[in-house]
Amino acid sequence: MTALTRMAVMLRIYTDDLRERREQGDAMVGWVLTIIAVIVIAGIVYGVVSGWFADRLAEITDPF
């Protein structure tokens, strides 16, 4: 194997590795965003059910 062929093979392995890491990173970002969205939605639902939002709205519309 010549030096040029060896460099081409190493470059191919390196680019394939980067592509796999990027795809894994994209999947991880998707999961993290999903988890954050679930937490935010759960917080909003809890706030509505517990009356927290209604209390804050009442303070804003009639602060005294």
HTML snippet that shows the backbone in 3Dmol.js (N, CA, C, O; Angstrom):
<script src="https://3Dmol.org/build/3Dmol-min.js"></script>
<div id="view" style="width:600px;height:400px;position:relative"></div>
<script>
const pdb = `
ATOM      1  N   MET A   1       0.849  -1.176   0.000  1.00  0.00           N
ATOM      2  CA  MET A   1       0.000   0.000   0.000  1.00  0.00           C
ATOM      3  C   MET A   1       0.894   1.238   0.000  1.00  0.00           C
ATOM      4  O   MET A   1       1.780   1.383   0.842  1.00  0.00           O
ATOM      5  N   THR A   2       0.648   2.106  -0.940  1.00  0.00           N
ATOM      6  CA  THR A   2       1.469   3.310  -1.033  1.00  0.00           C
ATOM      7  C   THR A   2       1.023   4.324   0.009  1.00  0.00           C
ATOM      8  O   THR A   2      -0.040   4.190   0.615  1.00  0.00           O
ATOM      9  N   ALA A   3       1.841   5.322   0.201  1.00  0.00           N
ATOM     10  CA  ALA A   3       1.533   6.350   1.191  1.00  0.00           C
ATOM     11  C   ALA A   3       0.267   7.119   0.794  1.00  0.00           C
ATOM     12  O   ALA A   3      -0.534   7.490   1.652  1.00  0.00           O
ATOM     13  N   LEU A   4       0.098   7.350  -0.495  1.00  0.00           N
ATOM     14  CA  LEU A   4      -1.084   8.086  -0.959  1.00  0.00           C
ATOM     15  C   LEU A   4      -2.359   7.268  -0.698  1.00  0.00           C
ATOM     16  O   LEU A   4      -3.367   7.814  -0.250  1.00  0.00           O
ATOM     17  N   THR A   5      -2.309   5.987  -0.975  1.00  0.00           N
ATOM     18  CA  THR A   5      -3.467   5.127  -0.726  1.00  0.00           C
ATOM     19  C   THR A   5      -3.763   5.065   0.766  1.00  0.00           C
ATOM     20  O   THR A   5      -4.924   5.109   1.173  1.00  0.00           O
ATOM     21  N   ARG A   6      -2.728   4.963   1.574  1.00  0.00           N
ATOM     22  CA  ARG A   6      -2.904   4.910   3.025  1.00  0.00           C
ATOM     23  C   ARG A   6      -3.561   6.199   3.532  1.00  0.00           C
ATOM     24  O   ARG A   6      -4.452   6.155   4.380  1.00  0.00           O
ATOM     25  N   MET A   7      -3.113   7.353   3.004  1.00  0.00           N
ATOM     26  CA  MET A   7      -3.715   8.628   3.411  1.00  0.00           C
ATOM     27  C   MET A   7      -5.182   8.693   2.982  1.00  0.00           C
ATOM     28  O   MET A   7      -6.012   9.210   3.729  1.00  0.00           O
ATOM     29  N   ALA A   8      -5.515   8.181   1.803  1.00  0.00           N
ATOM     30  CA  ALA A   8      -6.892   8.199   1.319  1.00  0.00           C
ATOM     31  C   ALA A   8      -7.778   7.329   2.209  1.00  0.00           C
ATOM     32  O   ALA A   8      -8.903   7.711   2.533  1.00  0.00           O
ATOM     33  N   VAL A   9      -7.268   6.156   2.605  1.00  0.00           N
ATOM     34  CA  VAL A   9      -8.034   5.273   3.477  1.00  0.00           C
ATOM     35  C   VAL A   9      -8.254   5.927   4.834  1.00  0.00           C
ATOM     36  O   VAL A   9      -9.361   5.870   5.370  1.00  0.00           O
ATOM     37  N   MET A  10      -7.229   6.544   5.396  1.00  0.00           N
ATOM     38  CA  MET A  10      -7.359   7.198   6.695  1.00  0.00           C
ATOM     39  C   MET A  10      -8.341   8.364   6.618  1.00  0.00           C
ATOM     40  O   MET A  10      -9.126   8.573   7.544  1.00  0.00           O
ATOM     41  N   LEU A  11      -8.306   9.125   5.525  1.00  0.00           N
ATOM     42  CA  LEU A  11      -9.244  10.231   5.348  1.00  0.00           C
ATOM     43  C   LEU A  11     -10.672   9.708   5.265  1.00  0.00           C
ATOM     44  O   LEU A  11     -11.583  10.304   5.840  1.00  0.00           O
ATOM     45  N   ARG A  12     -10.878   8.598   4.554  1.00  0.00           N
ATOM     46  CA  ARG A  12     -12.214   7.999   4.435  1.00  0.00           C
ATOM     47  C   ARG A  12     -12.717   7.535   5.810  1.00  0.00           C
ATOM     48  O   ARG A  12     -13.876   7.769   6.153  1.00  0.00           O
ATOM     49  N   ILE A  13     -11.867   6.890   6.586  1.00  0.00           N
ATOM     50  CA  ILE A  13     -12.252   6.432   7.922  1.00  0.00           C
ATOM     51  C   ILE A  13     -12.598   7.628   8.804  1.00  0.00           C
ATOM     52  O   ILE A  13     -13.578   7.594   9.549  1.00  0.00           O
ATOM     53  N   TYR A  14     -11.793   8.684   8.720  1.00  0.00           N
ATOM     54  CA  TYR A  14     -12.026   9.877   9.533  1.00  0.00           C
ATOM     55  C   TYR A  14     -13.352  10.540   9.178  1.00  0.00           C
ATOM     56  O   TYR A  14     -14.106  10.921  10.073  1.00  0.00           O
ATOM     57  N   THR A  15     -13.649  10.686   7.881  1.00  0.00           N
ATOM     58  CA  THR A  15     -14.900  11.338   7.482  1.00  0.00           C
ATOM     59  C   THR A  15     -16.107  10.475   7.850  1.00  0.00           C
ATOM     60  O   THR A  15     -17.140  11.008   8.255  1.00  0.00           O
ATOM     61  N   ASP A  16     -15.992   9.145   7.716  1.00  0.00           N
ATOM     62  CA  ASP A  16     -17.096   8.267   8.126  1.00  0.00           C
ATOM     63  C   ASP A  16     -17.348   8.385   9.628  1.00  0.00           C
ATOM     64  O   ASP A  16     -18.497   8.413  10.070  1.00  0.00           O
ATOM     65  N   ASP A  17     -16.274   8.452  10.408  1.00  0.00           N
ATOM     66  CA  ASP A  17     -16.409   8.592  11.857  1.00  0.00           C
ATOM     67  C   ASP A  17     -17.089   9.914  12.213  1.00  0.00           C
ATOM     68  O   ASP A  17     -17.950   9.951  13.092  1.00  0.00           O
ATOM     69  N   LEU A  18     -16.710  10.987  11.542  1.00  0.00           N
ATOM     70  CA  LEU A  18     -17.341  12.285  11.797  1.00  0.00           C
ATOM     71  C   LEU A  18     -18.817  12.255  11.440  1.00  0.00           C
ATOM     72  O   LEU A  18     -19.641  12.830  12.152  1.00  0.00           O
ATOM     73  N   ARG A  19     -19.158  11.589  10.343  1.00  0.00           N
ATOM     74  CA  ARG A  19     -20.556  11.503   9.922  1.00  0.00           C
ATOM     75  C   ARG A  19     -21.380  10.745  10.968  1.00  0.00           C
ATOM     76  O   ARG A  19     -22.485  11.167  11.310  1.00  0.00           O
ATOM     77  N   GLU A  20     -20.848   9.633  11.475  1.00  0.00           N
ATOM     78  CA  GLU A  20     -21.559   8.877  12.503  1.00  0.00           C
ATOM     79  C   GLU A  20     -21.735   9.697  13.769  1.00  0.00           C
ATOM     80  O   GLU A  20     -22.804   9.673  14.379  1.00  0.00           O
ATOM     81  N   ARG A  21     -20.699  10.422  14.169  1.00  0.00           N
ATOM     82  CA  ARG A  21     -20.806  11.246  15.381  1.00  0.00           C
ATOM     83  C   ARG A  21     -21.840  12.342  15.203  1.00  0.00           C
ATOM     84  O   ARG A  21     -22.585  12.648  16.134  1.00  0.00           O
ATOM     85  N   ARG A  22     -21.897  12.936  14.016  1.00  0.00           N
ATOM     86  CA  ARG A  22     -22.882  13.989  13.759  1.00  0.00           C
ATOM     87  C   ARG A  22     -24.291  13.420  13.833  1.00  0.00           C
ATOM     88  O   ARG A  22     -25.178  14.047  14.410  1.00  0.00           O
ATOM     89  N   GLU A  23     -24.511  12.237  13.254  1.00  0.00           N
ATOM     90  CA  GLU A  23     -25.836  11.621  13.301  1.00  0.00           C
ATOM     91  C   GLU A  23     -26.220  11.278  14.729  1.00  0.00           C
ATOM     92  O   GLU A  23     -27.375  11.460  15.112  1.00  0.00           O
ATOM     93  N   GLN A  24     -25.279  10.785  15.527  1.00  0.00           N
ATOM     94  CA  GLN A  24     -25.563  10.487  16.930  1.00  0.00           C
ATOM     95  C   GLN A  24     -25.874  11.765  17.692  1.00  0.00           C
ATOM     96  O   GLN A  24     -26.767  11.790  18.539  1.00  0.00           O
ATOM     97  N   GLY A  25     -25.128  12.836  17.387  1.00  0.00           N
ATOM     98  CA  GLY A  25     -25.377  14.125  18.033  1.00  0.00           C
ATOM     99  C   GLY A  25     -26.741  14.678  17.684  1.00  0.00           C
ATOM    100  O   GLY A  25     -27.430  15.229  18.542  1.00  0.00           O
ATOM    101  N   ASP A  26     -27.142  14.533  16.409  1.00  0.00           N
ATOM    102  CA  ASP A  26     -28.468  14.995  15.991  1.00  0.00           C
ATOM    103  C   ASP A  26     -29.559  14.246  16.739  1.00  0.00           C
ATOM    104  O   ASP A  26     -30.552  14.843  17.154  1.00  0.00           O
ATOM    105  N   ALA A  27     -29.380  12.939  16.913  1.00  0.00           N
ATOM    106  CA  ALA A  27     -30.371  12.148  17.630  1.00  0.00           C
ATOM    107  C   ALA A  27     -30.429  12.570  19.094  1.00  0.00           C
ATOM    108  O   ALA A  27     -31.507  12.624  19.686  1.00  0.00           O
ATOM    109  N   MET A  28     -29.267  12.871  19.679  1.00  0.00           N
ATOM    110  CA  MET A  28     -29.238  13.275  21.086  1.00  0.00           C
ATOM    111  C   MET A  28     -29.921  14.625  21.264  1.00  0.00           C
ATOM    112  O   MET A  28     -30.656  14.828  22.231  1.00  0.00           O
ATOM    113  N   VAL A  29     -29.683  15.546  20.340  1.00  0.00           N
ATOM    114  CA  VAL A  29     -30.332  16.861  20.419  1.00  0.00           C
ATOM    115  C   VAL A  29     -31.840  16.706  20.333  1.00  0.00           C
ATOM    116  O   VAL A  29     -32.576  17.392  21.043  1.00  0.00           O
ATOM    117  N   GLY A  30     -32.304  15.819  19.478  1.00  0.00           N
ATOM    118  CA  GLY A  30     -33.739  15.578  19.362  1.00  0.00           C
ATOM    119  C   GLY A  30     -34.333  15.065  20.661  1.00  0.00           C
ATOM    120  O   GLY A  30     -35.402  15.514  21.076  1.00  0.00           O
ATOM    121  N   TRP A  31     -33.654  14.134  21.303  1.00  0.00           N
ATOM    122  CA  TRP A  31     -34.145  13.598  22.575  1.00  0.00           C
ATOM    123  C   TRP A  31     -34.135  14.659  23.662  1.00  0.00           C
ATOM    124  O   TRP A  31     -35.071  14.744  24.457  1.00  0.00           O
ATOM    125  N   VAL A  32     -33.077  15.474  23.703  1.00  0.00           N
ATOM    126  CA  VAL A  32     -32.996  16.523  24.725  1.00  0.00           C
ATOM    127  C   VAL A  32     -34.123  17.531  24.532  1.00  0.00           C
ATOM    128  O   VAL A  32     -34.757  17.941  25.504  1.00  0.00           O
ATOM    129  N   LEU A  33     -34.378  17.931  23.295  1.00  0.00           N
ATOM    130  CA  LEU A  33     -35.469  18.874  23.035  1.00  0.00           C
ATOM    131  C   LEU A  33     -36.826  18.266  23.393  1.00  0.00           C
ATOM    132  O   LEU A  33     -37.704  18.966  23.897  1.00  0.00           O
ATOM    133  N   THR A  34     -36.997  16.978  23.137  1.00  0.00           N
ATOM    134  CA  THR A  34     -38.244  16.308  23.501  1.00  0.00           C
ATOM    135  C   THR A  34     -38.442  16.308  25.006  1.00  0.00           C
ATOM    136  O   THR A  34     -39.539  16.583  25.494  1.00  0.00           O
ATOM    137  N   ILE A  35     -37.379  15.999  25.743  1.00  0.00           N
ATOM    138  CA  ILE A  35     -37.467  15.979  27.206  1.00  0.00           C
ATOM    139  C   ILE A  35     -37.783  17.369  27.750  1.00  0.00           C
ATOM    140  O   ILE A  35     -38.614  17.508  28.646  1.00  0.00           O
ATOM    141  N   ILE A  36     -37.127  18.396  27.215  1.00  0.00           N
ATOM    142  CA  ILE A  36     -37.385  19.767  27.657  1.00  0.00           C
ATOM    143  C   ILE A  36     -38.836  20.151  27.359  1.00  0.00           C
ATOM    144  O   ILE A  36     -39.494  20.777  28.190  1.00  0.00           O
ATOM    145  N   ALA A  37     -39.338  19.776  26.176  1.00  0.00           N
ATOM    146  CA  ALA A  37     -40.717  20.103  25.815  1.00  0.00           C
ATOM    147  C   ALA A  37     -41.703  19.425  26.758  1.00  0.00           C
ATOM    148  O   ALA A  37     -42.695  20.036  27.157  1.00  0.00           O
ATOM    149  N   VAL A  38     -41.445  18.176  27.117  1.00  0.00           N
ATOM    150  CA  VAL A  38     -42.332  17.466  28.044  1.00  0.00           C
ATOM    151  C   VAL A  38     -42.334  18.149  29.408  1.00  0.00           C
ATOM    152  O   VAL A  38     -43.388  18.294  30.027  1.00  0.00           O
ATOM    153  N   ILE A  39     -41.159  18.569  29.879  1.00  0.00           N
ATOM    154  CA  ILE A  39     -41.079  19.248  31.176  1.00  0.00           C
ATOM    155  C   ILE A  39     -41.845  20.569  31.137  1.00  0.00           C
ATOM    156  O   ILE A  39     -42.564  20.897  32.081  1.00  0.00           O
ATOM    157  N   VAL A  40     -41.697  21.321  30.058  1.00  0.00           N
ATOM    158  CA  VAL A  40     -42.396  22.611  29.936  1.00  0.00           C
ATOM    159  C   VAL A  40     -43.911  22.398  29.882  1.00  0.00           C
ATOM    160  O   VAL A  40     -44.663  23.107  30.550  1.00  0.00           O
ATOM    161  N   ILE A  41     -44.349  21.432  29.097  1.00  0.00           N
ATOM    162  CA  ILE A  41     -45.789  21.160  29.001  1.00  0.00           C
ATOM    163  C   ILE A  41     -46.335  20.702  30.350  1.00  0.00           C
ATOM    164  O   ILE A  41     -47.424  21.113  30.751  1.00  0.00           O
ATOM    165  N   ALA A  42     -45.582  19.851  31.052  1.00  0.00           N
ATOM    166  CA  ALA A  42     -46.025  19.398  32.379  1.00  0.00           C
ATOM    167  C   ALA A  42     -46.116  20.575  33.345  1.00  0.00           C
ATOM    168  O   ALA A  42     -47.038  20.626  34.159  1.00  0.00           O
ATOM    169  N   GLY A  43     -45.191  21.510  33.274  1.00  0.00           N
ATOM    170  CA  GLY A  43     -45.237  22.693  34.131  1.00  0.00           C
ATOM    171  C   GLY A  43     -46.440  23.563  33.841  1.00  0.00           C
ATOM    172  O   GLY A  43     -47.076  24.079  34.760  1.00  0.00           O
ATOM    173  N   ILE A  44     -46.754  23.728  32.570  1.00  0.00           N
ATOM    174  CA  ILE A  44     -47.922  24.533  32.199  1.00  0.00           C
ATOM    175  C   ILE A  44     -49.207  23.857  32.676  1.00  0.00           C
ATOM    176  O   ILE A  44     -50.092  24.513  33.224  1.00  0.00           O
ATOM    177  N   VAL A  45     -49.303  22.551  32.467  1.00  0.00           N
ATOM    178  CA  VAL A  45     -50.491  21.822  32.909  1.00  0.00           C
ATOM    179  C   VAL A  45     -50.626  21.909  34.423  1.00  0.00           C
ATOM    180  O   VAL A  45     -51.724  22.127  34.936  1.00  0.00           O
ATOM    181  N   TYR A  46     -49.529  21.741  35.136  1.00  0.00           N
ATOM    182  CA  TYR A  46     -49.570  21.830  36.601  1.00  0.00           C
ATOM    183  C   TYR A  46     -49.999  23.237  37.045  1.00  0.00           C
ATOM    184  O   TYR A  46     -50.793  23.390  37.973  1.00  0.00           O
ATOM    185  N   GLY A  47     -49.461  24.256  36.369  1.00  0.00           N
ATOM    186  CA  GLY A  47     -49.830  25.623  36.712  1.00  0.00           C
ATOM    187  C   GLY A  47     -51.299  25.909  36.492  1.00  0.00           C
ATOM    188  O   GLY A  47     -51.926  26.601  37.293  1.00  0.00           O
ATOM    189  N   VAL A  48     -51.856  25.381  35.409  1.00  0.00           N
ATOM    190  CA  VAL A  48     -53.275  25.583  35.124  1.00  0.00           C
ATOM    191  C   VAL A  48     -54.128  24.820  36.140  1.00  0.00           C
ATOM    192  O   VAL A  48     -55.093  25.364  36.676  1.00  0.00           O
ATOM    193  N   VAL A  49     -53.772  23.569  36.402  1.00  0.00           N
ATOM    194  CA  VAL A  49     -54.571  22.744  37.304  1.00  0.00           C
ATOM    195  C   VAL A  49     -54.502  23.267  38.734  1.00  0.00           C
ATOM    196  O   VAL A  49     -55.508  23.261  39.444  1.00  0.00           O
ATOM    197  N   SER A  50     -53.336  23.715  39.160  1.00  0.00           N
ATOM    198  CA  SER A  50     -53.192  24.167  40.548  1.00  0.00           C
ATOM    199  C   SER A  50     -53.748  25.571  40.769  1.00  0.00           C
ATOM    200  O   SER A  50     -53.890  26.001  41.913  1.00  0.00           O
ATOM    201  N   GLY A  51     -54.062  26.282  39.707  1.00  0.00           N
ATOM    202  CA  GLY A  51     -54.610  27.623  39.847  1.00  0.00           C
ATOM    203  C   GLY A  51     -53.549  28.703  39.937  1.00  0.00           C
ATOM    204  O   GLY A  51     -53.884  29.865  40.168  1.00  0.00           O
ATOM    205  N   TRP A  52     -52.298  28.364  39.765  1.00  0.00           N
ATOM    206  CA  TRP A  52     -51.215  29.336  39.875  1.00  0.00           C
ATOM    207  C   TRP A  52     -51.378  30.441  38.838  1.00  0.00           C
ATOM    208  O   TRP A  52     -51.231  31.622  39.151  1.00  0.00           O
ATOM    209  N   PHE A  53     -51.688  30.045  37.579  1.00  0.00           N
ATOM    210  CA  PHE A  53     -51.847  31.045  36.531  1.00  0.00           C
ATOM    211  C   PHE A  53     -53.040  31.947  36.812  1.00  0.00           C
ATOM    212  O   PHE A  53     -52.980  33.151  36.560  1.00  0.00           O
ATOM    213  N   ALA A  54     -54.114  31.381  37.326  1.00  0.00           N
ATOM    214  CA  ALA A  54     -55.296  32.183  37.643  1.00  0.00           C
ATOM    215  C   ALA A  54     -54.971  33.199  38.738  1.00  0.00           C
ATOM    216  O   ALA A  54     -55.420  34.344  38.680  1.00  0.00           O
ATOM    217  N   ASP A  55     -54.196  32.783  39.729  1.00  0.00           N
ATOM    218  CA  ASP A  55     -53.797  33.715  40.796  1.00  0.00           C
ATOM    219  C   ASP A  55     -52.944  34.845  40.251  1.00  0.00           C
ATOM    220  O   ASP A  55     -53.152  36.003  40.614  1.00  0.00           O
ATOM    221  N   ARG A  56     -51.975  34.527  39.374  1.00  0.00           N
ATOM    222  CA  ARG A  56     -51.116  35.566  38.809  1.00  0.00           C
ATOM    223  C   ARG A  56     -51.919  36.508  37.924  1.00  0.00           C
ATOM    224  O   ARG A  56     -51.691  37.718  37.939  1.00  0.00           O
ATOM    225  N   LEU A  57     -52.855  35.967  37.157  1.00  0.00           N
ATOM    226  CA  LEU A  57     -53.687  36.801  36.291  1.00  0.00           C
ATOM    227  C   LEU A  57     -54.569  37.716  37.121  1.00  0.00           C
ATOM    228  O   LEU A  57     -54.790  38.869  36.750  1.00  0.00           O
ATOM    229  N   ALA A  58     -55.072  37.217  38.231  1.00  0.00           N
ATOM    230  CA  ALA A  58     -55.897  38.036  39.112  1.00  0.00           C
ATOM    231  C   ALA A  58     -55.063  39.173  39.718  1.00  0.00           C
ATOM    232  O   ALA A  58     -55.566  40.286  39.877  1.00  0.00           O
ATOM    233  N   GLU A  59     -53.809  38.908  40.054  1.00  0.00           N
ATOM    234  CA  GLU A  59     -52.940  39.972  40.588  1.00  0.00           C
ATOM    235  C   GLU A  59     -52.644  41.020  39.538  1.00  0.00           C
ATOM    236  O   GLU A  59     -52.536  42.204  39.858  1.00  0.00           O
ATOM    237  N   ILE A  60     -52.512  40.608  38.300  1.00  0.00           N
ATOM    238  CA  ILE A  60     -52.192  41.559  37.228  1.00  0.00           C
ATOM    239  C   ILE A  60     -53.407  42.442  36.936  1.00  0.00           C
ATOM    240  O   ILE A  60     -53.275  43.658  36.795  1.00  0.00           O
ATOM    241  N   THR A  61     -54.583  41.830  36.846  1.00  0.00           N
ATOM    242  CA  THR A  61     -55.769  42.605  36.470  1.00  0.00           C
ATOM    243  C   THR A  61     -56.291  43.448  37.632  1.00  0.00           C
ATOM    244  O   THR A  61     -56.856  44.517  37.402  1.00  0.00           O
ATOM    245  N   ASP A  62     -56.117  42.998  38.861  1.00  0.00           N
ATOM    246  CA  ASP A  62     -56.577  43.754  40.036  1.00  0.00           C
ATOM    247  C   ASP A  62     -55.521  43.638  41.134  1.00  0.00           C
ATOM    248  O   ASP A  62     -55.667  42.835  42.056  1.00  0.00           O
ATOM    249  N   PRO A  63     -54.473  44.431  41.037  1.00  0.00           N
ATOM    250  CA  PRO A  63     -53.365  44.270  41.974  1.00  0.00           C
ATOM    251  C   PRO A  63     -53.697  44.693  43.425  1.00  0.00           C
ATOM    252  O   PRO A  63     -52.947  44.345  44.338  1.00  0.00           O
ATOM    253  N   PHE A  64     -54.781  45.422  43.656  1.00  0.00           N
ATOM    254  CA  PHE A  64     -55.047  45.907  45.016  1.00  0.00           C
ATOM    255  C   PHE A  64     -56.210  45.206  45.626  1.00  0.00           C
ATOM    256  O   PHE A  64     -56.572  45.491  46.767  1.00  0.00           O
TER     257      PHE A  64
END
`;
const viewer = $3Dmol.createViewer("view");
viewer.addModel(pdb, "pdb");
viewer.setStyle({}, {cartoon: {color: "spectrum"}});
viewer.zoomTo();
viewer.render();
</script>
